[in-house]
Amino acid sequence: MGLLLDFRYALRNIAKSMRFTLLMMFIMVGSLTISLIGFNYIYTVAFSHSQVNSSNTEIRILKVHNPISMQSQFSYSMLPQLKALDEVNQLDEWLYIAPAQVWVSDAERGSHYRGSYVDERFFQFLNSKPALGRFYTAEDFIGSAQDVVVISDYLWLHLFQGSKDVIGRTMIIDQKPYEIIGVMPKRNNFPVFSKLWLPLKANNAAPEDEINIIYKLPSGALEAKLEQRLSLFFSDYVKQRMSRSALEVDKRVRVESMTLVEYNTDGEAVFIFTLFMAGIVLILLISSINIGNLLFAKIIERQKESAIRAAIGAKKLRVVQQHACEGLVYCVSSWVVALLLTDLGLRALNFFMHMMFGGKMPYWWYWQLNAVTILVSLLLISLVFAIAVLLPAVKTANFNINDVLRDGTRGATGKRAGLMSKRLLSLQVILVSFMLMASSTIGYVMYSMAGNIDGEALKGVYSTELQFQTESEFSSDKALEMANALVVGMTLDSAFKEGRVYQREMELDVLTSEGEVYTDKIINIEAVSHLFKRELQSGRNFTAQDNTEAAPVVIISQSLAEALFGSGEVLGRSLMLRDAKWPSAKIVGIAVDEMNVVASDRRHEVYFSFHQYAPKENAMAVKFITELPPSQSYETFYRVLSRLSSKLETSYIFDHYDNHRSMMGAFTSIIYVFLIVGGFALTLSLIGIYAMGLSNINKSSYEIGIRRTLGAKDGQIMLLFIKKNLAHTLTGLMISALIFYILCYLAVDFFRGVVPFSVMFGAGTVTLLLVFAAVCFALYVPVKRCIKVQPAVSLRME
């Protein structure tokens, strides 16, 4: 009966103070909705289980970490030995998939799509049924069988407009006709991005082709044994094909079992999830402190009433219950509204992400209000109730009846309550200002990255990677021969404005004049056939005479010349190297500096002649410029490749302009998220500061009336009371700034000059000043309102 009376009393109080109720609902609903949408987003991206047809069996993939050589994937030639391993035979279900980039074209257009060559067990492994047509049978894997393909729902809608008569139609894939026999169910692009699936036959797989091993995990014990056995297997396989000197290196291949989600996030799923969850908890903590402060102030206003109840026999638990009931109504109502808004927000997120990224997302990136999110919402609202409702209710129930009845909220009780409110506010200001400084710095860095790139200059710029069809064809001399032929072919074709061949990710160190490794900044190192769209400040470009028989030469950037030699006049001097092909190389050219897109600073660059630094692995990169539309540019490039004496396989052709637009869209979206979340957190903080200032001013109305009666000016009174309330907020700002600047200083070495301290310091300081200005405004408004009241009214109100 008592609980029912307390709820009736709480509802009556809520109805009487609708403005306060709406404010509480805004804070609770807003913070909970943002937290739930953020949780659902990151959980789906980084932690959703890779399961098929709601199966409880987790699907895993094997990732290779190979410090011995460049080979980082299982190959088709390993399959017979793999199938003979006991640990592999103990798996209930497993299959191999060869990832592929295929060129799909018709009479008018063409485009690249990610696909997979699959074995006979693929569709049985998925345990799914086609949306249209059929899946593969054993006959489809016979070498002489007709070429057939199963396409995704995405291709069906985008290339065939969802036509029901797509089965039996012909599709041109890598310039060969394939008959469409089936359509995969909606949102199934297994294993990650596949848009079509082709049968893996002996006549379309080379021994060196990469394959992925995917399996269903029967037990954790078998997983550990499988990892250990396959690590030994892969190490032995690699060492059999390496030189004697390479075998002397004490390194071993490591094979790691991962979920598809972990594989897609490069094993960083837990880190990403933890980072985002920390942000979500931070927002909720800020919200809880603010709600708690507001409820605390409201409870203090009714503390004399609570003291009277206690005096006539009410127990402490009953007093706590009375105050907690009102907060419980706020929490339950906010939880229901937040779930409805979260559902709408996730629907909007789905629409936006699929409009923006389309088929480039992993198939499990589908956001919806699920059971996990609802359970998390219950946990979060319970956390809010404990911090923002129960804690203030218990704290304010610990009073002395005589003190409250004698002094009310003006005596020691009122001072203690005010001090606690200010301390809570300081904590809130610390959290909000730190979060805003961190997010503004990240946002500024991303804005700089996007703004410092000339998007128009990237139009028509493409790059890709080439490999010989078989490993036995590859040699450094053969790679140089094909690179020269390719550059000549692009030069003679009028469709190309420019083209070059280059080698990335070269592992060597540049030494200073003292013989120490240069580590002040990251140095971009490449081997190139010639500089690409770059201007030389002095010296010359690479020529055909810079070959393996000539003395080693190098071109460096102006900034690196000044950093190493203290001058830009370094032509003819030697660049000292470690772990390189030669201990030094003669500097024959100085390239005009390009700006680092993050730090707005000059980049350090080193370029070797591709003819001298020929690739040792079966991989070389190509970059070219055309004025044709993307599909025609691809066709033109393939035409030049087809004229070469050796067949070179190409991976996905990278459109730099399209990537820039996608990056700009992604950065813009992230910055908007930072603005929304940061703005909401700042709004919560300002509401709390305003409420605290208003409460303190209301309690001091008598003092203000006396001061004005004695002749004090409004400006003096305003400055006095702003100073009184500003001390705790300034303390919070100073603590958060100190923590932020210390972390920035420590981060400089980690970023190695890519993001300098000045950038982080500047972004953080500007944000801090804006927060300080907002705090002063929030303290100014209640004082301004109060001093408008006539002294006689203030004294009469007391």
N, C-alpha and C positions, 0 to 999 in steps of 0.2 A: 504493500500500500504506500509506504514511504517513497519507494522508487518512482511509483506512478505520480505521486504528488510533485516530486522533484522534476520529472519530465514536463508536467503541466506548467510548473513555475518557469522552467527553462524556455518553453515555447512562448509563454507570455512575455518574457524578457526579450526574446528574439523578435517577436512581433512589434514590441514597443520601440526597438532601436533598429529600424530597417536599414538605415545607412551603414551602421556598424556591421549588420548581418551581410549586406551586399559586399562590403569591403573584405570581410573574412572569407566569404565564398569566392571572391575574385582571387585572393591570394592562394587559397587551398586548391581550387579547381585549376588555376593556371599552372602552379608548380607541379601538381600531380599529373596533369595532362602532358606537359613538356617532358617530365621525367619518364612517363610510360611510353610516349612515342620514341624518345631517345633510346630507351631500353629495348623496345621491340625492333628498332632499326638495327642496332648493333648486334643484338642477339641473333637476328636473322642473317646478318652479313657474316659474323665471325663465329657463331656457336650453334647454329641450327644443325640438327643431325642429318647426315647424308644417308637417308633411308629411301627405299623404293616401295611404293604402294603401302605406306604406313607400316612396313615391316619393323619388328623390334631388333632385327639383326643389323648391326652397324657395318656400313661399307667402308673399306679402307684402301689406301693406295700406298705403294712403296716409293719412297724418295731416296735418291742416291746422293751422298756427300762424298765426292771423290777428290782428295787432295793430291792424287798421284798424276792424273792426266785430266784432259778437258772432257772426257766422256762422263756424262752425268745421267745416263739413262740406260736401261736394259736394251739390248738389241735383239733383232729377230733371230740372229744366228745363235743366241743363247738358249732358245726355246727347248731344243731336244735335251740339253743337260738340265735345264730347270725342271722339266717334267719328270726327270728321273730322281729328283731329290725327295727324300722321305718326308721332310717338313712340308714341302709343297703338296705331296699326296695326302697329307693329313687334313688339308683344308677341305671343307665341305663343298664350297663353291668358289671358283676363281676363274678369271679370264684375262686375256691380254688384249690391249687396244693400241693401235698405232695412230697417234694424233697426226692430223694432216691439215694443211692449208690448201684449199682447192679453188680453182678459177671456174666459176659457173657463168656461162654466157649463152646468149641467143643471137638472133640476127641483128638486134639493135643495141644491146648493152651487155656488160659483164661486170662481175664483182667478185671479190674474195670472200670466202666463208670458211669458218673452222669446221672441220669434219673429223670423222674417226673411221679407220679401217678396223672391223671387228671380227671376232672368231665366231664359230658356230653356236657357242653357248651364250652369246650376248643377250638375246631376248628372253631366253629361259632364266638367265641370271636376274634380269629386271622383273620377271614375272608380271609383265604388262601386256595388254592387248592393243592392237593398232586402232587408231581413230578411223582409218580407212584402209582398205586393201589387206595385205598380209605382211608378215615378217619373213625372214630368210628360212629356207630349208637347206638340207645337206646338199642338194643338187646345185644350189647357187654358188657353192664354194669350189666346184670343179673348175679346173683351169679353162676348159673349153666352153663353159657355160656362158650364156648371154650376160653382158654387164647390166646389173640392176642396182637400184638405190632406194633407200628409205629416207624420206625427208621429214624435217621437223614441222610442227604446226606453224612456226614462224615463217619458214620458206613457203609453205602452202598458202598462207595468207598474203605474203608480200610478192611472190612471183606468179602465183596462180589465182589470186583473189578468192581463195577458198572454194574453188570450183570442185564439184563432186566428181567430174570426169577426169580428174588428174591422174588416176590410176591407168597405166598403160601409155601415158604420154612420154616423150623423149626429153631428156635433159642433157645438155652439153657440159661435161665436167672435164677440165683439163684437156679440152679439144677432142674428147671422145664421147660418143653417144651412150647414155645410160637410160634404161627403162625404169620409170617410177612404179614400184610395186606396193608401197605402203606409206602411210603418214603416221608419225609418232603422236601419242597423246599430248594434249596441251601442257605447256610449261615443263616438258621433259627434254632437256638437252644434255643428257648423261654422256660422258661423266661430268663435264662442267659447262662448256660453251658449244658443244657440237650442234650443228644445224643440219647435218646429213650423215648417213652411215652407209659405208661401202663394205662388201665382203672382202676379208683379207685372204687372198689366194697366194699360192706359191709364185705365180707369174706376175704379181703386182707388188711383191715385197722383196726388197734387196736385203742381203744379210746384215748390213750396217744400219738399216732403218730402226729408229727408236720405237720402243713399245712401253706401255704402262702396264704394270701388274696390279690388278684390282681384285679384291677378295672380300668375302664376308667373314667377320671375325668370330670364330667359335669360342675362343677363350683367351684370357690375358697371358696365360702360361705359354700357349702355343705361339702367340705373337712375339714374345721375347726370344723363343727358340728360332723362330723364322727369321727375325732380324739378324741374329747372330750368325746363323748358317748362310744367309744370303750375303752378308758382309764378307765372309770368307770366300764364298763363291765368286763374288764380283772382283775381289782383290786378286784372286788367282787368275781370273780371266784377263784382267787388265795387264797384269805383270807378264803374262805369256807373250804379250804383243809389244813389250817395251824394251828399250836398250838396257844393257848391263849396268850403265852408270845410273839410270833411273831406278833400277831395282835396289840400289844401295840406300836409297832414301827410306828412313824408318817411318813410313806412313801407311795407313790402312784405310780402305774404303769403308764407309759406314752407311748401312741401309736402314732407314727409319720408316716405321709404319705410321701413317697419318690418316685422319679423316679427309674427305674431299674438301671440306671447308678449311681445315688447317693447311692443306696443300695449296689451296687457292690464295690463302693469306700468307704463304711462305712461312708457316709455323708460328706466326705472330698472333694467332687468334686470341689466346689467353691475355696477352699484353694489351691488345686493342680493346678487348672486352673490359679488362680491369681499368684501363685509362678512362673509358667512357663511363663506367659505373662510378668511378670516383667523381666525375663531373656531375652525374645525376644525383649522387648522395650529397654533394656540395650544394647544389641548387635546393634540394629538399631541406637540408640543414638550415640554409639561409631563410627559407620560407617558414620552417618550424620556429626558429628564433623570433621571427617577426610576429607570427601568430601568438606565440607564447607571451611576447612583450605586450601585445594588445590585450590579450585575455587577462594578463597579470594586472594591467592598469585598470581594467574593468572590475576585476575582483576586489582590488584595493578600494575602489570607490564604494563597494558594498560591504566593506569589512566591518563597519559598525553594526550593520544588520546581522552579519554572521556572528559577531560577538554577543549580541542580544540573544540570538538563537542558542548559542553555547551557554549563556548565563541561565537560561530557563531549562537546561537539561539536555540539549542536543550534543551527541558525541562527536568526536573529531571525524570519525568515518562518515557521519551523516553530513558534516560541513563539506568535506572533500567531495562526497557524492553529489551534493547540490551544485557545486561549481563545475564538476566534471560532466554532468548531464548536458549542460548547454554546449560544451565543447564537443561532446559525442554527437549531438544533433548536427552541428556544423560538419564534423568529419564524415558522417554517413551520407549526408546530403551531397557534400562535395565529391565523395567517392563515386556516387551514382552518376552525377553530371560529368565527372572527369572520364569515366568509362565510355559514355556516349560520345564525348568530344574526341577521345582517343580513337574510337572506331572511325569517326568521320575523318580525322587527321590521317590515319593510316591508309584509308581509301584514297585520299588526295595524294599522299606520298607515293602510293603505287602508280597512280595515273601519271604523276610528274616524272618519276624515275623511268617508267617505260616509254614515255614520250621523249625523254632526254637521251636515254642510253639504248633503248630498244633491245635488239638481240645481242648486245655486248655484255649483258649481265649474266652471271651464273643462274642456272635455272631455279635454284632454291630461294632467290631473292624475290620473295613475294610476302608482303607485309599484311598482316591481318590480326585482329584482336583474338588471340588464342588463349588456351588455358594457362600457359606459363605467364603471360602478361597479366592475366587476372590474378593469379597467385601473388605475383610481385606487387600488384596494386594493393592487395590486402596487407602485404608486409610493409609497404611504404606508408599506407594510411595508419597502420598500427604504430609505426615509428613517429609519425606526426602527432598522433594522439598521446603517446607517452611523453614526448618532448614538449609539445606545445600546449597540452591540456592537463595531463595528469601531474606533471612536475610543478607548474604554477599553482594548481589546486592544493597539492600537498604542502608546498612551501608557504602559501598564505594561510593555511589552516593552523600553522604553528605560531599562534599569537597568545599574548597575555590579555585576558578579558579586561582587566582593570586599565591597562595601558591604552587599549583601543577605545574603551568607553570614555576615558578621561581626555586623551589627546587626539583621538580620531586619526586622521591621516596627516596631521600637522606636526605631531610630536616625533618621538624616536622611531615609532613604527613607520610613519610616513617617510622619514629620512632613510631608514633601512630599505624600504621598498623602492624608493627613488634610486638609491645606489645600485641595487640589484638590476633595475631596469637599464641604467646607464652601462653597467658592465656587459649585460647581454647585447646591448646596442654596439658596444665596442667590438665584441666578437663578431657580430654580423658585418660591421664595416670592414674588419680584417678580411673576412671571407669574400665579400663582394668585391672590394677593391683589388684583391689579389687575382680573383678570377677575371675581372675586367682587364687588368694589366696583361695577364697571360694571353687572353683571347684576342685583345687588340694587337698585341705583338705578332701573334700567329697570323691574324688577318692582314696586318700590314705587310708582312713578309710575302704572303700569297699574292696580295695586290701588287707588290713590287715585281714579283715573278711574272705576273700576267702583263703588267703595264710596260715592263722593260723589253718585252718581246714584240718586234714589229710583225704583226700578223700578216700584213699585206706582202711582206718580203718572203713569206713562207708559201705563198700561192704557187702551185705547180712544182713544189719540192717534194721528192719522194725518196725513200731509202728502203733497202731490203738486204737480205743476207743470202749468199750463194754457196752451194756445196757441190762437189762432184757426186755423180750418181752412185758411184761405188768407191769405197775407201782405197781400193787397189789402184785406181786411176790417179789418186792425188799424189803430188810431190810439190816441193817448193818451186821448182823450175816450171812445172806444168801450170801451177797457179799463176805465176808471173806471165806466162805465155797467154793464158786465158784473160787475165786482167788487161794486158796490152791490147788484145784483140777486141775486148769489150769496149774499152775507151775509144779505140779507133772507130769501131762500129757506131757508137753514139755520136762521135764527132762528125762522121760522114752523113748521118741521118739528119735531115733538116728539122725534124720534129723535136730534137733535143737542143736546148740552149747550152747545156753543159752537163758533164758527167764525170765522176771520179770513182776510183776503187780505193778502199782504205781498210785498215785493221784497227780495231778498238781494244780497250782493256789490256793494254800492254803492261806487264808486270816488271817494272824496273824503278830505280831510284835516281833522282838527280842530286848531285853532290855540290856543296858550296866550295869556295876557293880553299877553305880549311880542310876539305875532305870529309865533312860531315853531311849526313843526309838532310836535305832541305825539307822541313816539315811545317813552315809557317803557314802555308796555304796549300790547298789541293791543286795539283798540276794536271791538266788535261793532256794526255800523251796519246798520239796516234801515229800510224805509218800510212802515208797517203801517196797516191800516184801524182797528185799536184794539189795545190791549195784550191779550195772551193769557195768562190764568191768572197775572196779575201783580198785585201789590199796590202801590198808590201811597203813598209816605211823605207826600207833600204835593202840592198842585196838582190838576190834572184830566186826564182822558183825552181822546183826540181825539174830535171830533164832526163832523157833516156840515158845520158852518159853517167848519171848517178846510179850505177848498177853495182852488182856484187864484186866486180873487179876494181872499182874505183875506191878512193878513200871515203870513209863514212862522213856524211854531211847531215846537217840538221838546221831547221828553221825554228826560231823561238819568238815569243811575243815580246813587245816592248817592256811590259811590266816585269816579266821574268828577267830580262836583261838587266834592268835597273836593280831588281832585288838581289841578283847574284853577283853582278859586277859593278853596281853603282853607277852605271852609265848605259846609254842606248847605243853607243859606238862600240860594238863588240864584233863586227864582221871579221872573220879570220881567226877569232879566238876559239878555244876548245871548251866544249861543254862536258864536264866530268860526269861519268855514269857509274852505277853499280848494278850488278845482276843483269847487265845488258849484253848485247851481242859483241860490243866493243867497250873498252874502258873510257873512251872519249870519242867525240865527233866534232868536226869543224863546223862552226856557225857560218852559213852562207846567206841567210836571209833573216830580216826582222819584220814580223807581221804586225800591222797596226792593231792595237788592242781592241778586243771586244769586251763589253761590259758583262759582269756577272749579274744574272737576272735577279738574284736575291739581294745581294749586298750593294747593288749599284756601284760596284767596284770593278777594277780591271782584272780580267782573267789571266792566269798563268798558263801558257800553252807551249808544248813541244811537239814538233812534227818531224818524223823521219821519212826518208824516201822509201816508198813501198817496194821499189826495185832492189833496194839493199836489205830491207827488213822484211823479207818474204815470209808469208804465213807458214807456221810449222804444223798447224792443224787444218783440217778440211773445212775451213770457213773463212770467207772474206766478204766485206760489206760493200755495198754500192749506193751511191747517192746521185740523183739526176734531177734536172729541171726541164719541164716542158710547158708549153702554153695551151696544151690540149686539156679537155675534160678528163677526170680521173680514169674512167673506163677506157677511153682511147689511149691515154698515157700508158696504162697497163698493157694493152694489146701491142702498142709500139715497142715497149721494152721486151716483151716476149718474142716479138719478131726479130729483134737484134740478137737475143739469146739463141734463137733457133739457127742462126747462121754460124755459130761457133762450131769448131771441129769436135769439141767434147761437150756432152750434155751436162749442163749445170742446173741443179734444182734450186728453186727459189722459195723462200718462206714468204710469209705475209708481207705484201708491199705496204709500207708505212706512209700514209699521207700526212705530212707535217702540218699543213694548213687545217685539215680536218681535226687532227689531234689538238692543235692550238685552240680551235673553237670549242672542242669538248672540254679541254682544260679550263678555258675561260668560264664556261658554263658551270663546271664543277666548283671552281674557286668562288665564283659569284654566289652559288648556292651555299657554300660553307660560310662565306662572310655574312650572308643574310641570316644564317642560323646563329652565328656569333652575335649579330646585332639584336636578334629577337631574344635569345636567351640572356645575353648580357643586359639588354635594356629592361627585360622583365626582372632580373635580379636587382638591378639598380632601382627600379620602381619600388620593389618590395622594401629595399633599404630606406628609400626616401619616405615611404609611408610610415615606417617605424620611427624614423627621426622626427618626422612631422608630429606623429602621435605623442612621442615622448616630450617634444617641445611644447605642444599644446597642453598636455597634462601638467607639466611643470609651471607653465604660465598661468593656467587656471588656479593652481594652488597658490600662486604668488600674486593673485589679482589684488589682494588687500595691500600688499607691499607696493605694488605699482600705483594704486590709488593714492597712498600716502606720499610717495615720491613726487607724483604729479602735483599734489596739493601744495607741497613745499617748494614747487617751482622747477623741478627737474625737467629738462627738455626731452622731447620724444626720442631724439637721436641718441642721447646719453643712456636712456632707459633701454632702448633697443640694443645698443652695443653691449651694455652690461649683461643682459640676459642671453644674448647670443654667445658671449664669452663663457658664461656659466655652463651652457649646454654643449659648447664646442670642444671642451677639453677632452672628453672621452672619445669623441669621433676622430679628433686629431691623433690621439694615441693609437687608435685602430689603423688610421691611414699610414702613420709612420712605421708601425710594426709590419704591415703588409708590404710597404715599399722596401723596407730593409730585407725581408725574406726574398722578394722578387729580384732585387738587384744582386744579392748574393748568388742566387740560382743563375742569373744571367751571366755573371762573371765566371761561374764554374762551367757554363755551357759554351763559352768561347773556344776553349781547347777542343771540345767535342766536335764543334762545327768546323774547326780549322779554317777560320776566316771566311767561310761561306756566308755566315750571318754574323757580322761584327757586333761588338758590345755597344757601339754607338747607336746602331739600329734598334736593338732591344731596349737600351736606356731611353732613347728618344720616344719610342712608342709608349713605354711604360710611364714616363714622366708626363707626357701629354694627357694620357688617360687619368693619371693621378690628379692633375690640375682640374680636369673636367669633373671628376668625382667630388673634389673639394668644393668647387663652385656650386655643384648641385646640393651638397650638404648644407652649405651656407644659405642657399635659397630656401631649403626645407626648414631651416631654423628661423629664417627671417619672417616667413609668412605668418606663423602663429603669433609672434610678438607684434607684428604689424596690426593684426586683427585686434589684439588685446588693448593696445594703447589708444585705439580709436574710441574705446569706451570711456565715458566721462568719469572723473574721479568720484563724484557722488554716487554714481551707479555701482562702481567697484566696491566702495566702502559699504554701501547698502546690501550688496550681494553677500558680503561676508557675514 
